Amino acid sequence: GDREHVCDLTIEPVLPLDEGEYRCQVSGGDGVPAIASPPAALSVNSEPGQPYIVQAWEEDMVEVQEGEEVELECQSQGGRPPAEIQWWDGEGRRIVSDVTEQVKRMEDRKTFKTVSTLKFRPTAGQQVKCSAHNDAFPAGKVSNTLTIRFKGQPTVEVKNMENGESVKIFCNNEQISGDMKFKWFINDVEIFGETRNVLEVQQFSKSYDKSKVKCSVKDKNGEDEVLRVVKLVHKPTRVTDPKVLPRILKEISRIPKVSSNRSKKKTRNDVNNKKKTMFTCIMDGEKAAEPEYVWIDGKLRNMKPDEAVDASDQKTKYKCKVIPKGIMKINGMSTDLKAITKTIKEFSKTIIELTSSLDDT
């Protein structure tokens, strides 16, 4: 056949040690010199090894004094061409200030080791990582993240919250003495009147996205010691298409029929009391100021902002409007009404006592 006098050489897997020149040779027989092919050069590129920060070898956190200059070292071995190392902060921004790089040949003399040194003054809770790539493997690899913390200061915690969500943040989880006075700050502005161990954040909104809540207490030297820092991050609500649900008419109450010899004209209230129909509205995520879809008589209907809805229970027509987060607002109104009722009761009790005193005199 066509490949009767063909000899192939397969190298699998290809390693850096396989780099060099290759020839194929054919024996010429008795008295005839061997015939060799022209040389074929094989060059082997290698992907850089996983980069790592030397200071994060045992633990992914280091403590430094505030204002201190920090020196970090990142290494990557086995790359050919030599790896290029880059530094990044926790927000994905490249760090380019005061970076030096050295390249050395490995023992196999085929691949390289790259060492990059970064000198900088970090901010509290700053995160740092390094990446390594070369021209042959541009995708590269990324090291583990190193968190830098100032001595005597807590790590910044991240709390993801949705619009309208509430949360309680405790300053100190350890045993509290009665004379401990706490201070609370939001974006370094003190919240006056908040001196308890807990701060309740109510009705969180997107306007407070990336705000930092900080708590401190006086230490034994009379200085404020920061015990906890929490970063509030807005978490958007997932926007999903409305699902068509089966029509359900739930009867809440029914007034029993009362026999009477006199004929009684039915009023509007009588019709309303006989049967109540529950309408379910579906919000189209946080992007809509008003619901975009409502159930009306078992059908899903598009709804424009500020539009009133015509509904019917087959006997009486209604005009209604859906309020986003209505349950939350009603609960808030209920709480306010309870407080007002309590105040009125106390005021009435005081008036009764005063009236009784006047009657006795």
N, C-alpha and C positions, 0 to 999 in steps of 0.2 A: 504494500500500500504506500500511500504518500508519506507516512510517518515511520517507514521501516527502518530508515537510517537516521532517525531523529532521537536525540537524548535530551531530556529536560531536567533541570535542577530546581527543586522546590524547597524553599526555606520557610518553615512555619513552626512557631511564630518567629517573626523577624526581631532580633535583639540588637542593641547597639554594638555588641561584639561581632556581629556579622558584617559590619561595614568593611569595605575593601574592594579590590579588583578581582574579577572572576574571568577565567578563560576556559574554553572547552578544547580538548586536544584529541586528535585521531592518530592512531598508530599507523606508520607508513609501511610496515612489514619488513621483510629481510632487505637490509641494505638501504632502505628508504627512510629518511628522517621523518620524525613525527610532524604532523601539521597542526598548528595551534591557531585559534581564532583571535581576532583583535580583543583587547581587554574591555570588559564591561564594568564600570564603576557603580558600586552600590553605596548610597548614602542613606543613613537611617536617622530620621527625626524622632524625638521622644517627647511625650507629653510631660510637662512639669509635674513634680510630685505635689501632694496635698500641702498647701502652705499652712504654717502654724506660727502663732505668736509665742515666743519663748517664755515670756512672763505669764502666759496663760496655760502653760504645760500641765500644771497640777490643779489649778483652780481658775475658773472664768471670771475672777474678780480680784482687783488689787485695791488697796487703800493707800492714799497719799495725803500729804498735808495740802491744805488749800493754798494756791499760789505757787506750789512747787513745780519745777520743770520735770517732766516725765520722759524717760527714754525707753522706747519699745523696739524690739527686734523681731522681724518676720523672716522665716527661712523657707525655701523651696528647693528640693534636690531632684536630680535626674532629668532635667530638661535639656533638649537640644533642638534648636538654638537655646541659649540661656534664657531662663524665665525673666519676665519683667514683672516686678512686684509693685502693686499700688495699694494705698491706704484709703479707708473709707470710714465715715462716722455712722452713727446709728440711724440717721435720716437718709443714708444713701449718697451723701455728698463726698466727693473726693478730697482728701487731705494732701496738700502739696507743699506745705511749709516745712522747711528744714528736714528734708529727706535725703539720705545718702544710700548708695547701693554698691555692693561689691560682688564680683563674679569669680568663682574659683572652679578649676577642673576637678572632677571627682577622681577617685582612684582608678577607675577603668579607663581614664584619659579620653573617654568618648562623650560623656555627658557633663553637665555643669551644675554647680550649686550657687544659688543667688541668695544674698543676705541683704536685707533692707533695714535701715535704722531710722526711726522717727523720733524727733524731739519736739515737744510742745507742752503748753500749759493747759490742761483739760478743765472743763467745766464740771460741776457736780453731776454725777450720774451719767457722764458721757460714755457712749459705747463706741468701740473701735474694732475694726476687722481688716484683714488684708487679703488680696487676691493675687493669683499668679497665672500668667499666660505667656505664650510665645507666638511667633509668626505662623508656625505650623499648626498650632492648636489655639486659635484666638478665643475660644469659648472660656477657657480657664477654669480655675477652681477657687473656692473661697474658704477662708479659715473660720474657726469658731469665733464668736463675738466675745470680746473682753470688755467688762464693765469696770469703770474707774469710779471709785467712791472716795469722798473726802473723809478723813478720820473724824469721828464724832458726829457724822451726819448720816441719816438713813438713806436707803436707796429709794429712788422715785418709783412708786407703784402706779400702775395704769389701770383705771377703771373705765370700761366701756359702758355707756349709758344711752338709752333711747330717749326721745322727746317725751316729757311728762313723767319719766321714771323718778323714783325717790330712793335714797340710800342713806344708811347710817354709817358714819365713819368714826371709829373709836381711836382715840389718841394713844392710849396705853393699855395693853392687854394684861399687864402685870397688876399686882395688888396695889391699890391706891390708898394713900393716907388722906385723912379728912382735910388737912390743911393745904393740899395740892391745888394750885390755881392754874388752870390751863388757858392758853391763848390760841385763838384760831385766826388764820390768815387766808385770804384768797388772792392770788397773784401779788403776794407780799403786802396786801392792805389788810390791816387788822379788822376783824369782825367784832365790834364792841358788844358787850353783853353776853358773849358766849364764853363761859368759864368752866363748863362741865367737861367730862371725859369723852363725851360723844357730841358730834355735830350731825344734824339731820339736814341733808340736801333734798329739798322738795321741788317738784315740778321742774326737773332739769330741762334745759332747752339748748338748741344748737349754738346760741350766742355765747354759751360758756364752754365751747369746744376748746380743748387743750389748756383749760384753766388749771392752776395748781393750788390745791388745798393743803395748808401746812399747819401743824399743831406743835406747840412748844410748852414747856413747863420750866419753872425756875429750879436750877440744880442747887447743890449744897453750898456753892459759892455765890448764890444769888443771881447767877447769870441765866438767861433764857437758853434752854437746850431743846433743839428741834428733835422731836421723837418720831414724827411721821410726815411723809409728803406723798400726796395722792394726786395724780394727773387725771382729770376728767376728760374723756374723749367721746365725742358724739358718734354713736353707732347708727347709721341710717337704717330705717326699716325696709325690709325687702319689699319690692313692688311686685306683686303677682297679679295675674289676670283673674277676674272674678270667675268662680265656678258656679255652674248652674246647679242649684240644689232643688230637691223635690219640694213642691208646694205643701206647706203644713199650716193649717188653720187651727190654732189651739183655743179652745173655749175655756176661758178663765172662770167665769161665774154665770149662773143662770138663775133668774128669779122664778120661783115656782108660781104656777097659776093660782089665783085666788078666785073662788066662785063668788059671784055677787048677782043679785037680782036686778040691780041697777046697771044700765049700760054706761060704760065709762069710756070716754074718748081717750085714745092713746096719745100720749105726749111724746115729744122728742126724747125726753129723759128715759121714758119707759123703753123705747127702742134701744137706746144706748146701753141700758142696764142688762138687757137680755143676753147680749153676746158681745164679746170684745175680741177683736182680731189683732194678732201680733204681726207687725211688719218687721222684717229683718233687712238691715242695710249693710252693704259691703263697701268698705273703704278701699280706694285704689292707692294705698300707700300714703307716705307722709308728703309726697309732692303735691297732693291735691288739698287745697284749702277747704273744700267741701267734698262730700262723697260724690263719686261720678256715676255710681250705679245703685239703684234701689229696687227692692221687690215690690211690685204693685200688682195685686190680683193674680199672683202666681207667675208673673212674667218679669224678666229682668229688663229694666228700662234705663236708658242713658239719662243722666241728670246734669243740667248746667248749674254753675255756681249761682247761689242766691235764688234758686228756683223753688217755689213751693210745689208740693206734690198733691195731686188729687187722688184720694183713696176712697174705697167704698167697702162696706160689709154686706153688700147686696140690697140693703134697705136704706141705709143712710150714707150720704156723701160727706167726706171730710176734706179739709185742707190742712196739710201738715208740712213741716220742714224738719229735715234731719240735721242734728248738731253733732259735729265731730267730737269724739271723746265725751259724749253726753253723760255717760255713767259717772265719769270722773268729776264732771262739773256738778252733777246732781248730788254726789256724795259730799263735795265741798260745801254746797249750799245747805245740805242737811246738817253738817257739822256747825256751820255758822248759825243756823236756826236753833240748834240745841243750845249753843252758848247764849244766844239772845233770850231763849226761853228761861234758862237758868237765872240769868240776870233779872228778868222780870219777876220770877218767883221770889228771889231774894228781896227785891224792892217791895213786892206786895207784902212779904212777911214783915219787913221793917215798918210799913205803913200800919199794918194790923197791930203791931206792938205799940206804936205811938198812939193809935186810936184807943187801945185798951188802957194805956197810962192816963190819957185824958179823961176817959170815962171814970176811972178810979178816983181822980181828983174832984 
